[in-house]
Amino acid sequence: MMKLEQGQVWKQGADYLRIVDWSRMEIVYKTMKDLSTRVGTQHRVTKKEFCRMLKDAKLLTPEEVTELSGDYGKEVDKDEE
């Protein structure tokens, strides 16, 4: 049984799926071709539909996400702004 959490990134074929928001019944996710650009489209589906989509997808570790996206997911230090 998989546990879905906000911020998870899944690799499905050539696309990355990032969970933007989740609730008991629905998932808002963003599809991206490249994690470093953060460019993609947002979608809203039921949790059941999303789980079916993930059947052949791979959950990326936070380390893999950081490696693929550069600074994506890291907090920006206030002094650097």
Residue frames as qw, qx, qy, qz and C-alpha x, y, z in Angstrom:
[[0.000, 0.888, 0.459, 0.000, 0.00, 0.00, 0.00],
 [0.437, 0.311, -0.010, 0.844, 1.43, 3.37, -1.01],
 [0.212, -0.753, -0.413, 0.466, 1.13, 6.48, 1.11],
 [0.361, 0.661, 0.254, 0.607, 0.66, 9.63, -0.91],
 [0.387, -0.656, -0.241, 0.601, 2.09, 12.85, 0.47],
 [0.262, 0.961, 0.070, -0.059, 2.23, 16.43, -0.71],
 [0.071, -0.849, 0.484, 0.198, 5.49, 17.19, -2.49],
 [0.733, -0.106, 0.644, 0.188, 6.17, 13.64, -3.67],
 [0.376, 0.627, -0.430, -0.530, 7.63, 13.37, -7.17],
 [0.809, 0.097, 0.580, -0.018, 6.92, 10.33, -9.33],
 [0.058, 0.460, -0.642, -0.610, 8.66, 9.42, -12.61],
 [0.701, 0.356, 0.585, -0.198, 6.27, 8.02, -15.20],
 [0.702, 0.561, 0.300, 0.321, 7.81, 7.45, -18.61],
 [0.457, 0.370, 0.016, 0.808, 9.24, 10.78, -19.78],
 [0.248, -0.728, -0.134, -0.624, 7.13, 12.79, -17.32],
 [0.239, 0.001, -0.697, 0.676, 7.47, 13.76, -13.69],
 [0.414, -0.653, -0.478, -0.416, 4.35, 14.04, -11.53],
 [0.207, 0.126, -0.559, 0.793, 4.53, 16.19, -8.40],
 [0.291, -0.659, -0.693, 0.011, 1.73, 16.15, -5.83],
 [0.063, 0.456, -0.052, 0.886, 0.82, 19.78, -5.23],
 [0.435, -0.219, 0.402, -0.776, -2.12, 19.23, -2.89],
 [0.398, -0.123, -0.891, -0.177, -4.03, 16.21, -1.68],
 [0.521, -0.237, 0.324, -0.753, -7.16, 15.64, 0.30],
 [0.578, -0.042, 0.767, -0.278, -9.20, 12.66, 1.28],
 [0.708, 0.473, 0.504, -0.145, -10.89, 12.40, -2.12],
 [0.616, 0.775, 0.075, 0.116, -8.77, 14.29, -4.65],
 [0.672, -0.312, 0.213, 0.637, -5.22, 14.96, -5.77],
 [0.336, 0.934, -0.056, -0.111, -3.89, 18.10, -7.43],
 [0.759, -0.258, 0.363, 0.475, -0.68, 17.29, -9.29],
 [0.257, 0.846, -0.256, -0.391, 1.63, 18.93, -11.79],
 [0.903, 0.199, 0.272, 0.266, 3.15, 17.16, -14.80],
 [0.011, -0.890, 0.346, 0.297, 6.59, 18.29, -15.91],
 [0.874, 0.438, -0.164, 0.133, 9.08, 17.15, -18.54],
 [0.549, 0.367, -0.397, 0.636, 12.04, 18.72, -16.70],
 [0.540, -0.671, -0.445, 0.246, 12.20, 19.22, -12.94],
 [0.472, -0.218, -0.061, 0.852, 14.80, 21.97, -13.18],
 [0.004, 0.274, 0.314, 0.909, 12.52, 24.31, -15.15],
 [0.147, 0.305, 0.704, -0.625, 9.40, 23.64, -13.03],
 [0.417, 0.218, -0.269, -0.841, 7.32, 24.25, -16.18],
 [0.023, -0.142, -0.985, -0.097, 4.26, 22.05, -16.47],
 [0.446, -0.338, -0.346, -0.753, 0.52, 21.76, -16.25],
 [0.247, -0.113, 0.729, -0.628, -1.62, 21.28, -13.18],
 [0.506, -0.171, -0.710, -0.459, -4.34, 18.64, -13.03],
 [0.461, -0.211, 0.537, -0.674, -7.06, 17.67, -10.54],
 [0.612, 0.004, -0.726, -0.314, -8.18, 14.02, -10.28],
 [0.817, -0.487, 0.008, -0.310, -9.70, 11.68, -7.74],
 [0.388, -0.618, 0.681, -0.061, -7.29, 9.80, -5.50],
 [0.830, 0.112, 0.545, -0.036, -8.39, 6.56, -7.17],
 [0.671, 0.739, 0.029, 0.059, -7.55, 7.91, -10.65],
 [0.041, 0.865, -0.490, 0.094, -4.17, 9.14, -9.46],
 [0.615, -0.390, 0.683, -0.060, -3.28, 5.79, -7.92],
 [0.846, 0.375, 0.377, 0.029, -4.16, 4.05, -11.20],
 [0.443, 0.872, -0.196, 0.078, -1.85, 6.46, -13.04],
 [0.205, -0.764, 0.600, -0.118, 1.00, 5.54, -10.71],
 [0.978, -0.026, 0.172, -0.112, 0.76, 1.84, -11.48],
 [0.867, 0.281, 0.017, 0.411, 3.96, 1.88, -13.60],
 [0.107, 0.891, -0.184, 0.400, 5.53, 4.98, -12.01],
 [0.715, -0.064, -0.453, 0.529, 8.52, 5.17, -9.68],
 [0.357, -0.925, -0.130, 0.004, 8.57, 7.31, -6.54],
 [0.531, 0.563, -0.308, 0.554, 11.73, 9.41, -6.50],
 [0.607, -0.468, -0.394, 0.507, 13.66, 9.88, -3.29],
 [0.085, -0.972, -0.081, 0.206, 14.24, 13.44, -2.06],
 [0.457, -0.529, 0.471, 0.538, 17.91, 13.00, -3.05],
 [0.456, 0.278, 0.686, 0.494, 16.96, 12.03, -6.62],
 [0.140, 0.895, 0.418, 0.072, 14.61, 15.02, -6.87],
 [0.265, -0.877, 0.147, 0.372, 17.35, 17.38, -5.67],
 [0.509, -0.257, 0.607, 0.554, 19.86, 15.88, -8.11],
 [0.376, 0.471, 0.680, 0.417, 17.47, 16.17, -11.08],
 [0.043, 0.895, 0.399, 0.197, 16.30, 19.67, -10.28],
 [0.334, 0.499, -0.242, 0.762, 19.31, 21.50, -8.94],
 [0.007, -0.130, 0.539, -0.833, 18.00, 23.61, -6.05],
 [0.574, -0.305, -0.416, -0.636, 14.39, 22.44, -6.41],
 [0.768, -0.430, -0.471, -0.054, 12.93, 21.59, -3.03],
 [0.553, -0.113, -0.392, 0.726, 15.64, 23.34, -1.05],
 [0.161, -0.905, -0.343, 0.195, 14.77, 26.30, 1.11],
 [0.429, 0.650, -0.035, 0.626, 16.25, 29.60, 0.02],
 [0.485, -0.361, -0.384, 0.698, 18.29, 31.33, 2.69],
 [0.034, 0.933, 0.339, -0.113, 16.80, 34.77, 3.40],
 [0.323, -0.728, 0.257, 0.548, 20.30, 36.32, 3.22],
 [0.430, -0.026, 0.681, 0.592, 20.71, 35.09, -0.36],
 [0.295, 0.735, 0.604, 0.095, 17.62, 36.88, -1.67]]
